[in-house]
C-alpha cells in the first residue's frame, strides 16, 4: 500500500514537472520566438555592485569629472562573448579607463598605429566587444596588414561633449600620440545635456546623472537621509540582479527559468524605479560645497535647447579634428544609432527589451537627434570633418541589436557598427589610400 502511494506520488511529481516544463517552453517561445534549450534571451545587464566595502566604484577626476578608480573590474557578460569564448579579463588602468595599457602609451616601434576610441558607455562597450571586429575589417586593407593597430579606450559612461574634447586635449598635453581617433557619440549629448538643463546645470557640465551622486558623497551635508537610503537600496538591488542573472545563465530548465525570469523582471523594475527616485531627490543646499558645478549660463527651452546642444557638440568635434590635424592624425566622427531615432522594424521580443515609454531619454532623442543631423551637415561635413551618420546601420539586421531600453548594443549590434566604421575609415582619405 505504501509503495503504491509512493509510486503514485512520484508519478504525480514527474507529470507535474513535465507539464511545468512544457508550459514554460511555450511561454518562452511566445515571448522570444526561440526554443529555450538552444536560444539565449537578451537581458539588460547591470554592472556588479562595488566590492571591498566601497559604496561606489567611481571617483571624481579634477579634469574629466566622473571616472572609475584604477583596478576596477569590467566583466563582459556571457551574452557578449565572441564565438562563445570567455574574453580576457579587463579592468581600469592608471587613469580609470578600461584598457590593458597604462596611459600615456608610448610606441615601441614605428609599425605600431595608435587608435583612440572616444565616447560614452556605447564607446566603452565597443572598446571591449566591437574593436576586434573593427581590427579584422581594417586588416583586409594592405596598409593595415603590416601594421600593428593599438586600440586605446578613452570612452566612459556618461561622457559627452565637451568632455571628450577635454580628455583628448589633456592626453595630448602629456604626450599621448594618436594616429587615428574614432569618436562614437550623440546619445549622451542630447539625453544627458537635457537632464542637466532640467536640473539647473549648464549643458556643458558633466552629466548630472553621473555627477550628482558623487558630489553628494563628497559634500556629506548635501547627502540627505532619503538619498543615502535610496543609494543603499540601489546597491542592494544591483547585487540581487547580478546574482539572479548568474543563476539564469547557469540554469538549463525552462520551468526554473520562467520563475527566475519573473523575479529578475520585478527586481529590475524596482531597481530602475529606485534609480529614478534617487535622481529626483533634492540635495540639501550647501553654500560651502567643495564641488562647484556651473549653473545654467543661458536660459534655454524648446527647440533652442537642442539647437544649442547640437552646436556645442559640433564645436567640440571641430576642436578634436583640429587638434588631430595639427599633429598629422585623422579624426573620424560617428553619430551612434539609437532605437528612438530609427526606421528599424523591431521583433516583439526585441521591442520588449529595447523600447520603453517610461524612459526619460526617449523624448530627448526624438527632439535632439534631428538637431544633431542637421548641425552635422551644416557644420561638420561642410568643414571637411570625416563625419558619418550611423543611425541607420541596424535597419536591415534581423538579429536583436539593442540590449536595453537606453542605447546599448548586443554583440551583433557592436559587430555591425564595427563593420560600418571599418568601411568608413577605409573609404575616406588617409595614408591607407596610398597602399592598395
C-alpha positions in Angstrom: 0.0 0.0 0.0 2.7 2.4 1.0 4.7 1.5 -2.2 1.7 2.1 -4.3 1.0 5.5 -2.8 4.7 6.5 -3.1 4.8 5.4 -6.7 1.7 7.5 -7.5 3.2 10.4 -5.6 6.4 10.1 -7.6 4.5 9.8 -10.8 2.4 12.8 -10.0 5.5 14.9 -9.3 7.1 13.7 -12.6 3.9 14.6 -14.5 3.7 18.0 -12.8 7.4 18.7 -13.6 6.9 17.7 -17.3 3.8 19.8 -17.6 5.5 22.8 -15.9 8.5 22.4 -18.3 6.2 22.2 -21.4 4.2 25.2 -20.3 7.4 27.2 -19.6 8.7 26.2 -23.1 5.6 27.5 -24.7 5.7 30.7 -22.7 9.4 31.2 -23.6 8.6 30.6 -27.3 5.7 33.1 -27.3 7.9 35.7 -25.7 11.2 35.2 -27.6 10.3 33.2 -30.7 13.1 30.7 -29.8 13.5 27.3 -28.2 14.7 27.7 -24.6 17.4 25.0 -24.8 19.2 26.5 -27.9 18.2 30.2 -27.6 19.7 32.8 -25.3 17.4 35.6 -24.2 18.9 39.0 -24.1 18.8 40.6 -20.7 19.6 44.1 -19.6 22.9 43.7 -18.0 23.5 45.6 -14.8 27.1 46.2 -13.7 28.1 44.3 -10.5 27.8 46.3 -7.3 31.0 47.7 -5.7 33.2 45.3 -3.7 35.7 45.7 -0.9 33.3 47.7 1.2 33.2 50.6 -1.2 29.9 52.5 -1.6 30.7 53.3 -5.2 33.3 52.3 -7.8 33.5 55.8 -9.2 35.6 58.8 -8.4 35.8 62.5 -9.4 38.7 63.4 -11.7 39.7 67.1 -11.5 39.7 67.5 -15.3 37.3 64.8 -16.6 34.6 64.7 -14.0 33.2 61.2 -13.1 35.7 58.4 -13.6 36.5 54.9 -12.3 39.1 54.1 -9.7 42.1 52.2 -11.1 41.9 48.5 -11.0 38.1 48.3 -11.2 37.0 45.1 -13.0 34.9 45.3 -16.2 33.3 41.9 -16.7 31.7 41.2 -20.1 28.5 39.1 -19.7 28.3 35.8 -21.5 25.7 37.2 -24.0 28.5 39.4 -25.3 31.2 36.7 -25.7 32.6 36.3 -29.2 32.1 32.7 -30.5 31.2 31.7 -27.0 34.7 32.1 -25.7 35.4 33.9 -22.4 37.0 37.3 -23.1 40.2 38.3 -21.4 39.6 40.0 -18.1 39.6 43.8 -18.3 40.0 46.4 -15.7 40.5 50.1 -15.4 44.0 51.4 -15.9 46.0 54.2 -14.1 43.6 56.8 -15.4 40.4 54.9 -14.7 39.7 53.9 -18.4 39.1 50.3 -19.2 42.3 49.3 -21.0 45.1 46.8 -20.8 47.5 49.7 -21.4 48.7 52.4 -19.0 48.5 55.9 -20.3 50.2 57.6 -21.9 51.0 54.7 -24.2 54.4 55.1 -26.0 55.0 53.3 -29.3 57.7 50.6 -29.1 58.2 50.5 -32.9 57.3 52.5 -36.0 54.9 49.8 -37.3 52.5 50.5 -34.4 49.4 52.5 -35.2 47.6 54.1 -32.2 43.8 54.4 -32.5 41.9 56.2 -29.7 38.2 55.4 -29.2 36.3 58.2 -27.6 32.6 58.4 -26.4 30.3 57.4 -23.6 29.2 53.9 -22.4 28.4 52.8 -26.0 32.1 53.6 -26.9 33.2 51.8 -23.7 31.3 48.6 -24.7 32.6 48.9 -28.3 36.2 49.0 -26.9 35.6 45.6 -25.2 33.2 43.9 -27.7 33.4 45.6 -31.1 37.0 46.6 -31.5 38.3 43.2 -32.5 35.8 43.1 -35.4 37.0 46.6 -36.4 40.6 45.5 -36.5 39.6 42.5 -38.6 37.9 44.8 -41.0 40.9 47.1 -41.2 43.3 44.2 -41.7 41.7 43.5 -45.1 43.5 46.5 -46.4 47.2 46.3 -47.4 48.1 49.3 -45.3 47.0 47.6 -42.1 48.3 44.1 -42.9 51.8 45.1 -41.9 50.6 47.5 -39.2 50.1 46.7 -35.5 47.0 48.7 -34.5 46.9 49.6 -30.8 43.3 50.4 -29.7 43.2 52.7 -26.7 39.9 53.3 -24.9 39.1 56.8 -23.7 35.4 56.2 -23.5 33.5 56.4 -20.2 29.9 56.1 -19.1 28.1 59.4 -19.3 30.8 61.2 -21.2 29.6 63.8 -23.7 30.9 66.9 -25.2 32.9 68.9 -24.3 34.3 66.1 -22.0 35.6 64.1 -25.0 37.5 67.2 -26.3 38.9 67.9 -22.9 40.1 64.3 -22.5 41.8 64.5 -25.9 43.4 67.8 -25.1 44.7 66.6 -21.8 46.3 63.4 -23.1 47.9 65.2 -26.0 49.3 67.7 -23.5 51.0 64.8 -21.5 52.5 63.3 -24.7 50.0 60.7 -25.8 50.3 60.1 -29.6 47.4 59.2 -31.8 47.4 58.2 -35.5 43.6 58.0 -35.7 40.7 58.7 -33.4 37.2 57.2 -33.6 34.6 59.2 -31.8 31.2 57.4 -31.2 28.7 59.7 -29.6 25.5 61.7 -29.9 23.1 60.0 -27.5 24.6 61.3 -24.3 24.8 64.8 -25.8 21.1 65.1 -26.2 19.8 62.9 -23.4 22.1 63.9 -20.6 22.6 67.6 -21.5 18.8 67.8 -21.4 18.8 66.4 -17.9 21.4 68.9 -16.9 19.1 71.7 -18.2 16.1 70.4 -16.3 18.2 70.3 -13.1 19.6 73.8 -13.5 23.1 72.8 -14.6 24.7 74.2 -17.7 24.6 71.8 -20.7 28.4 72.0 -20.9 28.8 70.4 -17.4 29.3 66.7 -16.9 26.1 64.6 -16.8 24.1 65.5 -13.6 23.0 61.8 -13.5 26.6 60.7 -13.1 28.0 63.7 -11.3 25.4 64.4 -8.6 25.7 61.2 -6.6 29.5 61.7 -6.4 29.1 65.3 -5.4 26.7 64.2 -2.7 29.3 61.8 -1.4 32.0 64.4 -1.3 29.6 67.0 0.3 28.2 64.9 3.1 26.0 67.8 4.1 24.1 67.6 0.8 23.5 63.8 1.1 20.1 63.7 2.8 18.9 60.7 4.7 16.5 59.9 1.9 19.3 60.0 -0.7 21.5 57.9 1.5 18.8 55.3 2.0 18.0 55.3 -1.8 21.7 54.8 -2.7 22.0 51.8 -0.3 18.8 50.3 -1.8 20.1 50.7 -5.3 23.4 49.0 -4.4 21.4 46.1 -2.9 19.2 45.7 -6.0 22.3 45.6 -8.2 23.7 42.8 -6.0 20.5 40.9 -6.3 20.2 41.4 -10.1 23.8 40.2 -10.6 23.1 37.0 -8.6 19.8 36.3 -10.4 21.5 36.7 -13.8 24.2 34.3 -12.7 21.6 31.7 -11.8 19.6 32.3 -15.1 22.7 31.7 -17.2 23.6 28.6 -15.2 20.1 27.1 -15.4 19.1 24.6 -18.1 15.4 24.1 -17.3 12.7 26.2 -18.9 10.4 25.9 -15.8 13.0 27.2 -13.5 14.0 29.9 -16.0 10.4 31.1 -16.0 10.4 31.7 -12.3 13.9 33.3 -12.3 12.9 35.5 -15.2 9.9 36.8 -13.5 11.9 37.5 -10.3 14.5 39.3 -12.4 12.0 41.5 -14.2 10.3 42.5 -11.0 13.7 43.3 -9.3 14.9 45.2 -12.4 11.7 47.3 -12.4 12.3 48.1 -8.7 16.0 48.9 -9.5 15.0 51.3 -12.3 12.4 53.0 -10.1 14.9 53.4 -7.3 17.5 54.9 -9.6 14.9 57.4 -10.9 13.8 58.2 -7.3 17.4 58.9 -6.3 18.0 61.2 -9.3 14.8 63.2 -8.5 15.5 63.5 -4.8 16.8 67.1 -4.0 20.1 67.5 -2.3 20.3 69.6 0.8 21.7 73.0 -0.1 25.4 73.6 0.8 26.9 77.0 0.4 30.3 75.6 1.5 30.3 72.8 -1.1 33.8 71.7 -2.2 32.5 70.9 -5.7 31.2 73.9 -7.7 29.2 72.9 -10.8 28.3 75.8 -13.2 24.6 76.5 -13.2 22.7 77.3 -16.4 24.6 80.1 -18.3 21.8 80.8 -20.8 18.1 80.1 -20.4 17.1 77.5 -22.9 13.9 75.9 -23.8 12.1 74.1 -26.7 13.9 73.9 -29.9 16.6 76.3 -28.7 17.8 73.8 -26.2 18.6 71.1 -28.7 20.0 73.5 -31.2 22.4 74.8 -28.6 23.3 71.2 -27.6 24.0 70.3 -31.2 26.1 73.4 -31.7 28.2 72.6 -28.6 28.6 69.0 -29.9 29.7 70.2 -33.3 32.2 72.8 -31.9 33.8 70.2 -29.8 34.1 67.8 -32.7 35.7 70.5 -34.8 38.2 71.2 -32.0 39.1 67.5 -31.8 39.5 67.4 -35.6 41.8 70.5 -35.4 43.9 69.0 -32.6 44.5 65.9 -34.6 45.1 67.6 -37.9 47.8 69.8 -36.3 49.6 66.6 -35.5 49.1 64.8 -38.7 46.4 62.4 -37.3 43.0 61.5 -38.6 39.7 62.2 -36.8 36.6 60.1 -37.6 33.2 61.0 -36.0 30.2 58.6 -35.9 26.7 59.6 -34.8 25.7 56.5 -32.9 22.5 54.5 -33.7 19.6 54.7 -31.2 16.3 52.9 -31.0 14.3 56.1 -30.6 15.6 57.5 -33.9 15.4 54.8 -36.5 13.2 53.1 -39.2 14.2 49.7 -37.9 11.4 47.1 -37.5 11.7 45.5 -34.1 10.6 42.0 -33.3 8.2 41.7 -30.4 11.0 40.1 -28.3 13.5 42.9 -29.0 10.9 45.6 -28.6 10.2 44.3 -25.1 13.8 44.9 -24.2 14.7 47.9 -26.3 11.6 50.2 -26.3 10.0 51.9 -23.3 7.5 54.7 -23.0 8.8 55.5 -19.5 12.5 56.1 -20.2 13.5 59.7 -19.6 15.7 59.6 -22.8 13.1 58.9 -25.5 11.9 62.5 -26.0 15.4 63.8 -25.8 16.5 61.6 -28.7 13.3 62.2 -30.8 13.9 66.0 -30.4 17.7 66.1 -30.2 18.8 63.7 -33.0 17.3 65.8 -35.8 19.2 68.8 -34.5 22.4 66.7 -34.4 21.9 65.5 -38.0 21.1 69.0 -39.3 24.0 70.6 -37.5 26.4 67.9 -38.6 25.6 68.6 -42.2 26.0 72.4 -41.9 28.9 72.5 -39.5 30.9 69.2 -39.8 30.5 67.9 -43.3 30.9 71.4 -44.8 34.2 71.8 -42.8 35.7 68.6 -44.1 35.3 66.6 -40.9 35.2 62.8 -41.6 31.7 62.5 -40.2 29.4 59.5 -40.7 25.8 59.2 -39.8 25.5 55.6 -38.4 21.8 56.0 -37.2 20.5 53.6 -39.9 23.2 50.8 -39.8 20.9 48.4 -37.9 17.9 48.8 -40.1 18.4 45.6 -42.1 19.9 43.5 -39.4 17.4 40.8 -38.4 19.1 39.7 -35.1 18.5 41.7 -31.9 20.9 44.7 -31.8 19.8 46.5 -28.6 20.4 45.1 -25.2 18.4 47.6 -23.1 15.9 50.4 -23.4 18.5 53.1 -23.3 21.1 52.9 -26.0 23.5 49.9 -25.7 24.1 47.2 -28.3 24.3 43.4 -28.3 27.3 41.6 -29.6 25.7 41.6 -33.1 25.0 45.3 -32.8 28.6 46.1 -31.9 29.8 43.9 -34.8 27.5 45.6 -37.3 28.7 49.0 -36.1 32.4 47.8 -36.3 31.9 46.8 -40.0 30.4 50.2 -40.7 33.3 52.0 -39.0 35.9 49.9 -40.8 34.3 50.6 -44.2 34.0 54.3 -43.4 37.7 54.6 -42.5 39.0 52.7 -45.5 36.8 54.6 -47.8 38.0 58.0 -46.6 41.2 59.9 -47.4 44.2 58.7 -45.3 47.6 57.1 -45.6 45.9 53.8 -46.5 44.8 55.4 -49.8 48.5 55.2 -50.9 48.7 51.4 -50.4 46.2 49.5 -52.4 
